[in-house]
Every structure is written in structure tokens, then in C-alpha cells.
Amino acid sequence: MNDVRRHTTLTCGVFIMALAAHEISFNGSILQRGFWLYVWEVKSKKGDLWYYVGRTGDNSSHNAQSPFNRMGQHLGFAENSSMLRRHLAKKKVDPVRCSFRLIAVGPIYPEEMKIDGHWKRRDLVAAMEKALADEMTKAGYQVMNSVKSRIRLDARRYAKVRRVFRSKLSKLPEKRDK
């Protein structure tokens, strides 16, 4: 995406930004609802790199949105869903001046409409979210968020998910430390 241009002053005192075309392309499968893991890579204007590890699958309902849906929420202004924006604000970083990459893996599990099934899947993916965030931090990635989960990790399923992330995050070691 293009950088935000400097403001130009009009004679009537109104500020207008220089126009630029922006383009986003994506595979439609990212629209699928279900339980996904994702990693945001954020690059600041100065070249600093930060990462945010997240998952789909609400705590407060039985919804498991698509990563595409979460993408807009993370950078929006709703207090309960704009976690990435809040982490950047703590660093005094304006998201408008950053570039973003979203790596989403899934759906690991399909969406479950029964609340008990939803909670079970949500918790299993939360354990993977924590494992990935911990591994990324250990590998030297600047992970902005801390992920908490006391659920036992399904190591076999996580190994498959981790393999896909490793293809995009080269500092992850080939083998997972236990």
C-alpha cells in the first residue's frame, strides 16, 4: 500500500490529503467462518517489526468469525475488538503509517453452533495460540500481545498448523521445543 501523503492546504483553510490508489487482493477462502489462528506482522514507518498472534472463536458467544472479519475489527475503533490498534497505541504508533501482513491458517475446526462444542474448540485453538505466541517470542519475534491458556495442547494437530506458519515465519525453528 502507498504511504499517506502530506496534507495540502486549500485557500479556504480546509486540509485535503493527496490521493493515492490502494489495492488489497486475497483468496476468498479467508472468508470462511471457523476456528483459525493468525499472525499480524506490522511494519512501522521506521522499519520496526511487531507481531500479534490471535485466533477466531469468541469467548462471549458461540461465533467463530473468518480472519477477514477479524482483520477489520482489529484495526477498527470498537473497544472490545480492536486489540491490534490498542497494542499499537501503547507503542505510540499510528496504524495509518504502518504496513500490514496477515498470515491466517485454518479453519482448524469448523464453526460449532452448540455452545459446549464451541467452547471445546475455542479452548483447543487457544492452546495453539499460546504455543505459537510463546514459540515466536522465543525465536526472536517481537510479539506485542501475551496469550494465556491453561488448556493442554493437542500436539499432533498443532504440529500441522505450526508447519504452515513455519513456511511463512522463517525464524521459527524446524522442531518445536517441548
N, C-alpha and C positions, 0 to 999 in steps of 0.2 A: 504494500500500500504506500501511497505517496505521503510525504511529510506534510504536516499542516503548514500552510504558507503564512507569512506575516500579514497583519491587518493593513488595509489601505484606507485612509481617511477620505470620505466624500466631503464635498463642500458644505453639506447641511449638518456635518458633525456625526454622521452615522458611520460606524465601522462595518466594513464588509471584508470577508475573507476571500483570498484568491481562490478561484475554482480549480478543482482537480478531479479527475476521474478515479474512482476506486473500484476494484474488482475483487470478488471472492468467488472461488469455484469450489465445489465439493461433490462427493459421491452421495447420492440420495440415500444410501444405506445408513448414513449417520442420523437420519430422521426416525429410525426405528426406536420405539419405546422398549424399555427393558433395563436390566442392570448392567451398567457399563462402568469401566474405570477409565479415567482420562488424566492427562497431564497437560497443563498450560505451560508453555515456555514464553516468557515475557522478556523482551529486549528493550532496555531503556535507550534514550537518545544518546547517552554516553557509552553505550555498549555493554552495560551491566546485564547479566542474565539471571533471572529468577524463575523458579518453578513452583507450581501449585498442583498438588495431587488431589483428585476428587473422584466422586462416584455419583451415579444416578441411583435413585431409590430413596424416597423421602422418609424421614423419621416421623413426621407428623401426619402422614396419610398413607394410603396404600398405592400411591402413584410412583411409577418409575419412568421418568421422562427420557427423552432422547438427549444425547450430548448436544445436538443442535439447539434444543430448547434451553439447556443449561448455559450454553455459550452466551446467549443474550442476557440471561438473568445475572450471570457472574459480572457482567460489565454494566448492568443497569443501576438503578438507584433504589430499588426496594431493599429495605434494611435487612430482611431475613434471607435474601437470596443473592446478594451482591458481594459475596465473600472475597472474590479476587480484587474487586475495586477497593474494598476495605483494607486488604493487606497492602495494596499499592499506596493507599492514602497514608498508612502508618509510616511508609518509607518516604513520604512526601514526593511521590511520583505520580504525574498526571498521565492516566492511561491514553489520552489523546496523543501523547508524544512518544508512545511505545509501538513496537511491532509485536504481533502475537502469532503463536503457533499452537494449535490444539491437536494432541495425539489422543485418540479415543479408541479403546479396544472393547469390542463386545458386539452384540449383547452377550454377556457371560451367562446370564439366565434370562428367560423371557419374563415379561411383566406378569405378576400374580395378583389376581383380583381379590382373593381371600386374604384377610389381614394376617392370619397366622403364617401362611405361606410367604407373604410379602416380607414379614419381619425376619423369617429364617433366611431368605435370600439376601435381604438387605444386610444382615449381620455377617453372612459369609463373604459378601463383597467388601464390607467394611474391614474385615480382617486382611483381605488382599490389599486394600487401600493403604492400611497401616504398614504392611510389609513392604510395599513399593516405596512409600514415602521414606521409611527407615533406610532401605537399601540405597535410594537415590542420595540421601543425605550422607550416608557412609561413603558413597562413591565420589563425593565432592560437589554434587549439585546443590545450589543454594535454594533449598525448599523453604518457601515462605510460611506454610501452614504446618501445624503439628496435628497428627492424626492419632486418635485414641480408639482402641478397640481391645477388648479382653476376650474376644471370640477366638477359638482355636482355628488356625489357618488350615484350609484344605490344600496341602502342599502339592498334591498331584495336579489339581485344577489350576492353582496359582502358577505352577511351572509352565503351563501352556500360555497363560496370559503374559507372564514375565518374558517369555521368549519373544513374543510380538513386540513388547515395549523395548526389549534389548536391541531389536533391529532398528529402532528409532533413537535410542539413547545409548550411544556408544560407550559411555563411561561405566555403565552397569557391567559388573564382571560376568564372565561366561557362566560361572556356577554361583549359586546362592549360598552364602554363609548360613549355617544353622545355629 
